[in-house]
Amino acid sequence: MFTSLLFLLSSFSFVSSTFAACPNWTTPFTTSNKCYYFNSLGNNSDWYDAEAACNCIGGHLATIDNAFENRFVYENLRGNQSWIGAIQGTNGTWIWSEGRPVNYDSWTIGQQNGSCAYVNNGGWYSDDCQQGQYAYICEIPNAGLYCPRPKLIVNTTNYWTYFDSVNACYQIYDANTFAASFQCDTYLSVHSAQEMAILGDYATSTSGSGDIWVGLFDPYQNGSWQWLDGSPVNFTYWDAGEPSLVGTNDCAIFNAQNYKWVSTPCSSQAMGICKTPGKLQTDQSYPQVCDGSNSFSKRGKMNADNGLTKSEAKNQMKISKDARNRI
């Protein structure tokens, strides 16, 4: 297993601390390298519309990962009750809208009866995701490397996650290899032990201990394995005795428990991961209003690569809402 390698990689974060400054229309919290947009213009909405609005400007509802960030949010809210990205799955587990589990919280006693979280005077409260009407806080990528707008993928439960150490973005979802090959712009290929360790850690924290497709296949059924994205096969991590049954097991998976690769029939079902390079965001202009929404002032144009239209974002949220019912 990659125990020692994971230890060495423990200093790698989801977002690099060397990123450039936040977009000039957001409020930076440099300690955590986060950029917040506080929507306090009286345009209250339900949680799903709030998340869609944040998607529209290239972000998501805010994550709060420690007491320092919670204090920062409190000091900038000016008394407004505002949605954050925490939402409850059917098993009672709270996750962020970007897909990570909620590992820090500041719940007010007796206020976890709803399914979506909002903040008020430093405390966390919950309400019905569709009935509650509040302002909201978006978390926006800074002006450095970022992940592109989410590609609309059926059964997705997460958005893109960026890893600076390999300069790549990943997105995990439910699909078989054939479906994945059509839905991903670039399917998963692995080219180093470092990347494999990062992927294993990401898959474990996101999908548990299930099987994950890698984009490796044997098109001629003769043991000549290739990556779906056409990149060279310069790294493998096969389990003992693998690959096996040449001509039958023509695709490959890895298990999130030991990260080892196993050959399997391409018709099998497993989680999939899309991969795309990180991009450099240079447009600092304020995003344009989306589809007639009056939530944002027209102070600039939207970078087409950096945001969803509101109709696209709401469509994405409908799929995400259905997916969360399976959590």
C-alpha positions in Angstrom: 0.0 0.0 0.0 1.0 3.6 -0.3 1.3 4.3 3.5 4.7 5.9 3.4 4.0 7.7 0.2 0.7 9.1 1.6 2.6 10.3 4.7 5.0 12.2 2.4 2.1 13.6 0.5 0.3 14.8 3.6 1.4 18.3 3.1 -0.3 18.5 -0.3 -3.6 20.4 -0.1 -6.6 20.5 -2.4 -5.6 24.1 -3.4 -2.1 25.5 -3.5 -1.2 28.2 -1.0 0.8 29.9 -3.7 -2.2 30.9 -5.8 -2.6 34.4 -7.0 -4.9 37.0 -5.4 -8.7 36.5 -5.3 -10.9 38.1 -7.9 -11.3 41.8 -7.0 -15.0 41.5 -6.5 -14.6 38.9 -3.7 -13.5 39.1 -0.1 -10.2 37.2 0.5 -9.4 35.1 3.5 -5.7 34.6 2.9 -5.0 32.3 5.9 -7.0 29.6 4.1 -6.5 30.9 0.6 -10.2 31.2 0.1 -12.3 33.9 -1.8 -15.8 34.6 -0.5 -18.6 36.5 -2.2 -21.2 37.7 0.3 -24.6 38.1 -1.4 -26.3 40.5 1.0 -28.4 42.5 -1.4 -31.7 41.3 -0.2 -32.0 38.7 -3.0 -32.9 35.7 -0.7 -33.4 32.3 -2.2 -33.7 28.6 -1.3 -30.5 26.5 -0.9 -30.7 25.0 -4.4 -31.1 28.4 -6.1 -28.3 29.8 -4.0 -25.9 26.9 -5.0 -27.0 27.4 -8.7 -26.2 31.1 -8.4 -22.8 30.4 -7.0 -22.2 27.8 -9.8 -23.2 30.5 -12.2 -20.2 32.7 -11.2 -17.8 29.8 -11.2 -18.0 28.7 -7.6 -20.2 26.9 -5.0 -21.8 27.7 -1.7 -19.1 28.4 0.9 -17.2 25.8 2.9 -16.1 26.6 6.4 -13.3 24.3 7.6 -12.2 25.7 10.9 -13.0 28.3 13.6 -10.9 31.0 12.0 -12.9 30.8 8.8 -16.2 30.7 10.8 -15.1 33.9 12.6 -14.2 35.5 9.3 -17.6 34.7 7.8 -19.3 36.1 10.9 -17.4 39.3 10.8 -18.3 39.9 7.1 -22.0 38.9 7.2 -23.2 42.1 8.9 -26.0 40.3 10.6 -27.4 38.6 7.5 -28.6 35.0 7.7 -26.9 33.2 4.9 -26.8 29.8 3.3 -23.5 27.9 3.3 -22.7 24.7 1.4 -23.5 22.1 4.0 -26.3 19.7 3.1 -27.5 16.5 4.9 -27.6 13.1 3.1 -30.4 10.6 3.9 -28.0 8.8 6.3 -27.7 11.9 8.4 -24.1 12.7 7.2 -23.4 16.3 6.4 -21.4 17.1 3.3 -20.3 20.2 1.4 -21.9 20.9 -2.0 -18.5 20.5 -3.5 -18.5 16.9 -2.3 -16.2 16.8 0.8 -17.5 15.7 4.2 -18.2 18.4 6.8 -15.4 17.8 9.4 -15.8 21.1 11.3 -19.1 22.6 12.4 -20.5 25.3 14.8 -24.0 24.1 15.3 -26.3 26.0 17.6 -27.8 23.5 20.1 -31.0 21.9 18.7 -30.6 23.4 15.3 -29.9 20.4 13.1 -33.4 19.4 12.2 -33.4 20.7 8.6 -31.4 19.4 5.7 -29.4 22.5 4.6 -27.3 24.8 6.7 -27.2 28.6 7.1 -25.2 30.8 9.4 -26.3 33.5 11.8 -24.2 35.4 14.3 -21.4 32.9 14.1 -23.7 29.9 14.8 -24.9 27.3 12.3 -28.6 26.5 11.8 -30.5 24.3 9.5 -33.7 24.7 7.5 -35.7 23.0 4.7 -33.6 23.3 1.6 -36.5 24.5 -0.5 -38.6 26.3 2.0 -35.9 28.4 3.7 -35.2 31.8 2.1 -31.8 33.4 3.0 -28.9 35.3 1.6 -25.9 33.2 0.7 -22.2 33.1 0.6 -20.3 31.8 -2.4 -16.7 30.5 -2.4 -15.0 31.5 -5.7 -11.8 30.1 -7.2 -9.0 32.7 -6.9 -7.2 34.0 -10.0 -4.6 31.3 -10.1 -5.1 27.7 -11.3 -8.6 26.4 -11.0 -10.9 23.6 -12.3 -13.1 24.3 -15.3 -16.9 24.6 -15.1 -18.5 21.2 -14.3 -19.3 19.1 -17.3 -22.9 17.9 -17.0 -22.5 14.2 -16.1 -25.4 11.9 -15.2 -25.1 10.5 -11.6 -22.4 12.9 -10.5 -22.2 13.6 -6.8 -19.2 16.0 -6.8 -17.7 18.9 -8.6 -14.1 19.2 -9.9 -11.4 19.0 -7.3 -7.9 20.4 -8.0 -4.6 19.0 -6.8 -1.7 21.3 -7.2 1.0 18.7 -6.9 -0.1 17.1 -10.2 -1.7 20.2 -11.7 -4.9 18.3 -12.5 -8.6 18.3 -11.7 -10.7 15.2 -10.9 -14.4 14.5 -10.7 -15.9 11.2 -9.4 -19.3 9.8 -10.5 -21.3 6.5 -11.0 -20.8 5.0 -14.5 -19.4 2.1 -16.3 -16.3 2.4 -18.6 -18.3 2.8 -21.8 -20.5 5.5 -20.4 -17.6 7.2 -18.8 -15.6 7.3 -22.1 -18.4 9.3 -23.7 -19.1 11.6 -20.7 -15.6 12.6 -19.8 -13.7 15.1 -22.0 -10.5 13.4 -20.7 -10.7 10.1 -19.0 -8.5 9.1 -16.1 -4.9 8.0 -16.8 -2.3 7.6 -14.1 1.4 8.3 -14.7 3.2 8.2 -11.3 3.0 6.7 -7.8 2.4 10.2 -6.5 -0.7 10.6 -8.6 -1.9 7.1 -7.7 -1.6 7.9 -4.0 -3.5 11.2 -4.4 -6.2 9.4 -6.4 -6.5 6.7 -3.8 -6.9 9.2 -1.0 -9.4 11.3 -3.0 -11.5 8.2 -3.9 -11.5 7.0 -0.3 -12.7 10.3 1.1 -15.3 10.7 -1.7 -16.7 7.3 -2.5 -15.7 5.1 0.4 -14.1 1.7 -0.3 -15.7 0.9 -3.7 -14.0 0.0 -7.0 -12.9 2.9 -9.3 -12.4 2.7 -13.1 -9.0 3.7 -14.5 -9.0 4.5 -18.2 -6.9 1.5 -19.1 -8.1 -1.1 -21.6 -6.9 -3.9 -23.8 -8.5 -3.1 -27.2 -6.9 -6.0 -29.1 -7.5 -8.5 -26.3 -3.8 -9.5 -26.4 -2.4 -7.8 -23.3 -1.5 -4.6 -25.0 -3.0 -2.2 -22.5 -3.6 1.4 -23.5 -5.0 4.6 -21.9 -8.3 5.9 -23.2 -6.8 9.4 -23.5 -4.0 8.2 -25.7 -1.2 9.0 -23.3 1.7 6.5 -22.9 1.5 3.7 -20.4 4.6 4.6 -18.4 3.3 3.6 -14.9 1.2 0.7 -13.7 0.2 -0.6 -10.3 -1.2 -4.1 -10.9 -2.2 -6.4 -8.0 -0.4 -9.8 -7.7 -1.4 -12.0 -10.6 -2.8 -9.2 -12.7 -3.7 -8.5 -15.4 -5.6 -11.8 -15.7 -7.8 -13.7 -18.2 -6.5 -11.9 -21.3 -9.3 -11.7 -23.8 -12.0 -11.6 -21.1 -10.9 -8.9 -18.6 -10.2 -6.0 -21.0 -10.7 -3.1 -18.6 -9.2 -2.1 -15.3 -10.3 -0.9 -11.9 -8.6 0.0 -8.6 -9.9 -0.6 -5.1 -10.0 2.5 -2.8 -8.8 0.3 0.1 -5.4 -0.8 -1.4 -5.2 1.2 -4.7 -4.1 -2.0 -6.5 -5.2 -2.4 -10.1 -7.3 -5.4 -11.2 -8.4 -6.4 -14.7 -12.2 -6.9 -15.1 -14.8 -7.2 -17.9 -15.6 -3.8 -19.4 -19.3 -4.4 -18.7 -18.8 -4.3 -14.9 -20.1 -1.5 -12.8 -17.9 0.8 -10.8 -17.3 4.5 -9.9 -15.6 6.6 -12.6 -13.2 9.5 -12.4 -12.8 12.2 -15.0 -9.5 14.1 -15.3 -8.6 17.4 -16.9 -5.6 19.7 -16.6 -5.8 22.7 -14.3 -6.3 26.0 -16.0 -4.9 29.5 -15.3 -7.7 32.0 -14.7 -6.8 35.5 -15.7 -10.1 37.3 -16.0 -10.8 39.2 -12.7 -14.0 40.9 -14.0 -17.2 40.6 -12.0 -19.4 37.9 -13.6 -22.4 39.0 -15.6 -25.9 38.5 -14.5 -27.2 35.0 -15.4 -30.4 34.4 -17.4 -32.2 37.5 -16.1 -31.4 36.9 -12.4 -31.1 40.2 -10.4 -28.7 38.6 -7.9 -25.6 40.1 -9.4 -24.7 43.6 -10.8 -23.6 43.8 -14.4 -20.0 45.0 -13.8 -18.3 42.8 -16.4 -18.5 39.8 -18.6 -18.6 36.2 -17.6 -15.6 34.1 -18.6 -17.3 31.3 -20.6 -14.9 28.8 -19.1 -15.4 29.9 -15.6 -19.2 29.8 -15.0 -22.5 28.2 -15.8 -25.5 30.0 -17.0 -28.2 29.9 -14.3 -30.3 27.4 -16.3 -27.3 25.1 -16.6 -26.5 25.5 -13.0 -30.0 24.7 -11.9 -30.0 21.7 -14.2 -26.8 20.6 -12.5 -28.3 21.1 -9.1 -31.4 18.9 -10.0 -29.0 16.1 -10.9 -27.0 16.7 -7.7 -30.1 16.7 -5.6 -31.2 13.3 -7.0 -27.7 12.0 -6.4 -27.7 13.1 -2.8 -30.8 11.0 -2.1 -28.5 8.0 -2.5 -25.9 9.2 0.0 
